[in-house]
Amino acid sequence: MLNKLYFCLVVTVFTPINFYYSDVAENWQLGFQDPATPIMEGIINLHHDLMFFICIISIFVTWMLSRTLWHFEHTRNPVPSSLVHGTLIEMIWTITPALILLIIAVPSFSLLYAMDEVISPAITIKTLGYQWYWSYEYSDYYNEDGECINFESYMIPEEDLAIGQYRLLEVDNRMVIPINTHIRVIVSAADVLHSWAVPSLGVKCDAIPGRLNQTSLFVKREGLYYGQCSEICGINHGFMPIVVEAVTLPDYVQWIFNKINE
């Protein structure tokens, strides 16, 4: 019995925990989900850089306001000051924010152009938003009848969930993609405005009827990535989740083979 307890203790203490990723919203979560694409890594890094400037500016402004309230309180200065302007300080508070904005602009524009860059994709997937579900079309693969892979993805009702599955986030048919592969996702809608968004992948693409929008994916690790429609689209807007399953290339090829032969 003691040997078993010792073994459990050793496994608990020395087993690395970096295999666990937060790819779904958690209770009381305030930060980002763990990134799975270079774009999401860039978004998080930009956020951290901006938070540095925000904290410095917030502390400085709070200090200035507190100092002003303390030293210019009416009992300390019964005679109002006749000073109406100061050239030097006005130059400082005009030039300094401009320099800060220029510093912020460099990584911001770099990330913006990286998000719009479309590298020659190996796979193209078309997703359509409906009231209230998603459909996926793999137009690169055809069966013997000349039909491409096409399926619909509905939310699993709460009463049908298995143990460990997430409420309002699980679907019956997941969008399956390979890792370390450039993928183009074409997004549109069949009825009203929708938005295809997966936080861990750094993707939020509006689905507009009659218009084709596109975004790119390059997933760096296997996993299940959960998202939801992010554009209010009607009464069941909160009941059309998105699940992207990233697998290895051999597993993806096997999945495609099974789909074609269904």
Residue pairs with C-beta under 8 A, 6 or more apart in sequence:
21 34
21 36
21 200
21 221
21 223
22 29
22 33
22 34
22 200
23 33
23 34
23 36
23 200
23 223
23 224
23 225
23 226
24 33
24 166
24 169
24 224
24 226
25 33
25 199
25 226
32 40
32 43
32 44
32 47
32 199
33 199
33 200
34 200
35 41
35 43
35 44
35 200
35 202
36 200
36 201
36 219
36 220
36 221
36 223
36 225
36 246
37 200
37 201
37 202
37 203
37 217
37 218
37 219
37 220
38 114
38 218
38 220
39 111
39 114
39 115
39 201
39 202
39 203
39 218
40 199
40 200
40 201
40 202
41 202
42 110
42 111
42 114
42 202
43 111
43 202
45 107
46 107
46 108
46 111
49 104
49 107
50 104
53 100
53 103
53 104
57 100
70 76
71 77
72 81
115 202
117 216
118 184
118 214
118 216
119 182
119 216
119 218
120 182
121 182
121 183
121 184
121 216
122 181
122 182
122 183
123 138
123 140
123 177
123 178
123 181
123 182
123 183
123 184
124 139
124 140
124 183
124 184
124 185
124 186
125 136
125 137
125 138
125 139
125 175
125 177
125 183
125 184
125 185
125 186
126 136
126 137
126 139
126 185
126 186
126 187
126 188
127 134
127 135
127 136
127 137
127 175
127 185
127 186
127 187
127 188
127 196
127 207
128 134
128 135
128 137
128 188
128 189
128 190
128 207
129 187
129 188
129 189
129 190
129 191
129 194
129 195
129 196
129 207
129 229
129 233
129 240
130 152
130 189
130 190
130 191
131 191
131 192
131 233
131 234
131 236
132 229
132 233
132 234
132 236
132 237
132 239
132 240
133 152
133 153
133 154
133 155
133 240
134 152
134 153
134 171
134 175
134 196
134 240
134 242
135 150
135 151
135 152
135 153
136 150
136 151
136 152
136 153
136 173
136 175
137 148
137 149
137 150
138 148
138 149
138 150
138 256
138 259
139 148
140 148
141 148
141 149
141 256
141 259
141 260
142 148
142 260
143 149
143 260
143 261
149 256
149 259
149 260
151 173
151 259
152 173
153 171
153 172
153 173
153 174
153 175
153 242
153 243
154 171
154 172
154 173
155 168
155 169
155 170
155 171
155 239
155 240
155 241
156 165
156 170
156 171
156 172
158 167
158 168
161 167
161 170
166 226
168 228
168 238
168 239
168 241
169 226
169 228
169 241
169 243
170 241
170 243
171 241
171 242
171 243
174 224
174 243
174 244
174 245
175 242
175 243
175 244
175 245
176 244
176 245
176 247
176 252
176 255
177 183
177 217
177 219
177 244
177 245
177 246
177 247
177 252
178 246
178 247
178 248
178 249
178 251
178 252
179 219
179 220
179 221
179 222
179 246
179 247
179 248
179 249
180 218
180 219
180 220
180 249
181 218
181 219
181 249
182 216
182 217
182 218
183 216
183 217
183 218
183 219
184 214
184 215
184 216
184 217
185 196
185 203
185 205
185 214
185 215
185 216
185 217
186 212
186 213
186 214
187 196
187 205
187 206
187 207
187 212
187 213
187 214
187 215
188 207
188 208
188 209
188 210
188 211
188 212
188 213
189 207
189 208
189 209
190 209
191 209
192 209
192 233
192 234
193 206
193 207
193 208
193 209
193 231
193 233
194 206
194 207
194 229
194 231
194 233
194 240
195 204
195 205
195 206
195 207
195 229
195 230
195 231
196 203
196 204
196 205
196 206
196 207
196 215
196 227
196 229
196 230
196 242
197 203
197 204
197 205
197 227
197 228
197 229
197 230
197 242
198 225
198 226
198 227
198 242
198 244
199 227
200 223
200 225
200 226
201 217
201 219
201 225
201 227
201 244
203 215
203 217
203 227
204 230
205 213
205 214
205 215
206 213
206 231
207 213
207 231
219 225
219 244
219 246
221 246
222 246
222 247
222 248
223 245
223 246
224 243
224 244
224 245
224 246
225 243
225 244
225 245
225 246
226 241
226 242
226 243
227 241
227 242
227 243
227 244
228 238
228 240
228 241
228 242
229 237
229 238
229 240
229 241
229 242
231 237
233 240
247 255
